[in-house]
Amino acid sequence: MDFDYAHYMLTEGNKKGKEKENPEVTSPSREAYLKQLAKAFNMNRTRILAFKNKPPNPVELIPNSILSPPPPSKSSKPRRYISQSSERALDAPNILDDFYLNLLDWGSRNVLSIALGNTLYLWNAVDCSTAELVTVDEEDSPVTSVSWAPNGRDLAIGLKNSHVQLWDADAFRMLRTLRGGHQARVGSLCWNNHILTTGGMDGRIVNNNVRVRSHIVESYRGYQQEVLFWNAHTWACLNSVETGSQVCALLLNKNERELLSSHGFTHNQLSL
């Protein structure tokens, strides 16, 4: 594209090559002239459009550290995906419309216990079979709470008459009845090994050792409208969480450090 340079190479440059073959015809003054001319026309370049050096790096107008999000810390766990749709729906006729009650519980053997009025049913999630465990008498009914023991075999049943029945679900046999802990219906149950904690409408929380005859180990009163965390050894309230709505049930996931709560009015929702 450099016409002057091309013209020089076709004329003077060609002559220079011949003069190199015949050095005797080149005078010192002409050799100096040729050097100046070559310098002026950039004779030291080899070929057109040849890259001698790598192109310069582009200027970084905005550092990548600002545009890119910071890498996640090693200690943080990725957020789990929780589906918003159900996998299966079960018919539950005659289930009581009372959010103060806990009428179903899923055991460690993959069996779901469901209280429908006076009758407690067992639904096996493995083979989808259903069995009736017990139908309580009218004077003791309805069933107000259910909870599986950690072994997945024993089942606690809270009743409206303030009693708690313990059942062997494999043998379909009642083991014992816990009495005297409450003065009203038992609406919540929770196991800690062989200690069964019961909560009643009378505002009392009772720890029961199901292995001994005098089963009541300790009883105390909680508060209302809040979720309370208690130290089971000192019976001291550790912390409280304001939920903004009535709390119907709680589930603590120790592996994920999560607390699942179900709420009634005004949100009617599950909160994780």
C-alpha positions, 0 to 999 in steps of 0.5 A, a space after each residue: 500500500 506504500 507506493 513510494 516504498 514500492 517504487 523505490 524497491 522496483 528501481 533503486 532497491 533493485 540497483 542496490 542489489 546489483 551494486 552489492 554484486 559489483 561493489 567496486 562501482 559503489 562510491 562512499 558518497 553513494 553508499 551513504 546516500 543509499 543508507 539515508 534513503 533506506 532509513 527514510 523509506 523504512 527498508 528494515 521491514 520484511 513483509 507487509 501486514 506481518 505482526 512482529 509483536 503481540 497486540 497490546 492487552 485491552 484497557 480494563 475500564 471496569 475491573 472484573 472484581 467489581 463486575 463479578 460477584 464475590 466467590 462463595 465462602 467455603 463455610 456457606 452451604 448452597 441453598 436447598 431447592 424446596 418444591 412448591 407443589 405436592 408429590 401426593 394428595 391423600 383424602 382425610 375425611 373427618 379431620 378436625 378443623 382446629 389448628 391447635 391440634 397436631 393430627 399427623 406425624 411421619 415416623 422413621 419407618 416411613 409410616 404416616 399416622 393420621 387422626 380422623 375424628 375418633 380413629 387413628 389410621 396408619 398409612 405406609 408410604 412404601 406400599 401405600 397401604 392403610 390400616 386402622 390402629 385404634 378408635 377411642 371411646 366417645 367419652 375420651 375422643 377425639 384424638 387431639 395429637 399424635 407423635 411417633 417415638 424415635 424407633 418408629 414403632 411406638 406411637 403416642 396419642 393425645 386425647 381430649 380427656 387429658 390422657 396420653 396413650 402409648 401404642 405398639 404400632 407393630 403389634 396393634 397393642 396399647 402399652 400404657 396410659 399417662 394420666 395426671 399431667 394435664 387438666 385439659 386436652 393434650 394438643 402437642 407431643 414431642 419425643 426425646 429418646 424415652 422422654 415424652 414432652 406433652 403440651 396441654 390446653 391448660 398451658 402446662 408442658 410436662 416431661 414424661 419418662 415412659 420407662 418408669 411408673 411415676 412418669 412425670 419428671 418435670 412440668 412448667 408453664 410457657 408463654 403465649 403468641 411466641 415461639 420459645 426455646 427452653 434449656 431442658 436441663 435448667 428449665 430456663 427460657 433461652 430465646 424467643 422468636 416473634 412470628 407475627 401470627 398464631 403458631 400451629 406446629 414446629 419442626 426442628 431440623 438439626 441437620 440443616 439448622 432449620 426451624 419449620 413452623 406452620 401458621 394460622 391466621 392471618 398468613 395460613 402458611 409454612 415458614 422455614 
